[in-house]
Amino acid sequence: MTKAEIVEQIYERVGFSKKEAAELVEKVFEIIKDTLSEGEKVKISGFGNFVVRHKNARKGRNPQTGQEILLEERKVLTFKPSLVLKNLLNESEQGEAGNEE
C-alpha cells in the first residue's frame, strides 16, 4: 500500500476531502519521523512498535568479492508488531488455508 492509497482510503472511509486526507497523512508521518529521529520509540496500540536501534561498527564481507570490509556504526529502524496484529495476520492465514480444502 502506498501513501496515496492511504490518502484514498481516508477520503473514502472518513469523508475528509482528498486535500484534508493528504494533509492528515503527511502530518502523521512527519510526527512519526520526527519522534524516531529524536531516538524515541513510537508505539501504536494494536499495531506495533517502531524502535531506532544503534548498531556498532563491525567487520563484514563483500559477498561478490569476499573482501573483508569495515561496516560503520549506524542506526537502524526496527518494527515489532503488536500481539493484536500478529493474531490478525495468523487468523487470515488460517482462513486462507481452510479455504484450500
Secondary structure as GFF3:
##gff-version 3
##sequence-region A 1 101
A	DSSP	alpha_helix	3	14	.	.	.	ID=ss1
A	DSSP	alpha_helix	18	37	.	.	.	ID=ss2
A	DSSP	beta_strand	42	44	.	.	.	ID=ss3
A	DSSP	beta_strand	48	55	.	.	.	ID=ss4
A	DSSP	beta_strand	58	61	.	.	.	ID=ss5
A	DSSP	beta_strand	68	71	.	.	.	ID=ss6
A	DSSP	beta_strand	74	81	.	.	.	ID=ss7
A	DSSP	alpha_helix	83	99	.	.	.	ID=ss8
###
